Amino acid sequence: MFSDLNHFSYRNIYTNLLRPRTASRKLLSRPQIVSAFLLALLIPASAHIRHEVEGAAPRGCWYVNKTASHLACQNRTTARLVLPPSVNRVELIRVVADTTAPFDAVFVHHLRWTHSNLTDLPASLRNPSNLLDLDISFNNLSKLRDYQFENYTQLLRLNISNNQINDIPRDAFKKIYEDLEVLCLSHNRLKAIPFQIYPTMNW
């Protein structure tokens, strides 16, 4: 929407400059024409400067579509993985959790951490209170704890499919049940979902 408005405004700037003046009926001089075209070329470019990536991505990581807010990392560990302050969406693929240096998600809203052999979420991830989406599918989680997600106060969507979970404690989701919109549990080792968790969730 805003890019269209900007384009319209910039187009009008140089169109009006090139149009003969109604009062004098005189055409623009050549320097004025050149200036008008330079203005048309330079202003849209400057409007997008805020989207450009500043600085290099951490080792083993890259900016998705050269967007400063979206970072992907692969084939590394969480040790010395410091996110640039502009990043709020992260994809981690085959990123091993270093329990001495857990992944810090303090500014992250969307986290997809897959195919990384995660076995213990609390030991792997810290400061999750701003997460809206968490996808930790295709890992090796085998159990959940009561109040497992009590610090995930903003969480709306949780995907823990394709793990090794064989039991769900009654109060595993109790702290997030009121706001949770999506919960994916498929392809685990569950033989049944304990009916006791339903009263604590807003289905």
Steps between C-alpha positions, in 0.01 A plus 500: 500500500767750606729410212216576257440835665870581489519404134198718423650797684840467338345460157299816551812690604683453174186494282403843625854627452505379141156641417499847330430778744144624460585861583797557271454206257877450513656156497754395760865550429724200446656521852151500650403191299815318613432598861144373476607158376772474765242581765271230365780244513654591833199556725349149465842353572534699819152392610620141522824560690337400828444147365863441408706261712769666706801291599582135442282217625642269770712209382290231333205738464351719231224755459198349324420701187752757627248604764658632818225358723515138372806287574566134417785287637615151412764246603638671809438518876337762719837590650589863417180538301416864567207637304512847347244725674290532183422125486161378625448195276748211521535163329749251645567182304746243630609744768616307805403642838799578718357471853779724630386767253124462439338683213384842620159584351444823688407705190373213284131475408513207258736206555526188288761261641489166320716196419737587783465202737357711781437289809443756776325824415561692827873432477512607135295819494485801730301824513200367300247751632465690169446196279176492304582194288717207604569209267726234650381214281732229367712476813551243774288629787366205697303658783328814617481630854222664697507874437755438225401822323427728795752760379358506146253769591429626145493166319219452246618209285699195611620216278662205676415238240744236377675448832516203739247623757319212669313680776343839566463607862166648594638850558756513220317783321320654795679836494432562131161336444299822493684648203625195312341486154686210338652191660649231277584165663493263203760233430612441855483182707177587672254216537240735643467862601404521868148639521603700807683756286181602320340688792811716522491594132270731310384275215 
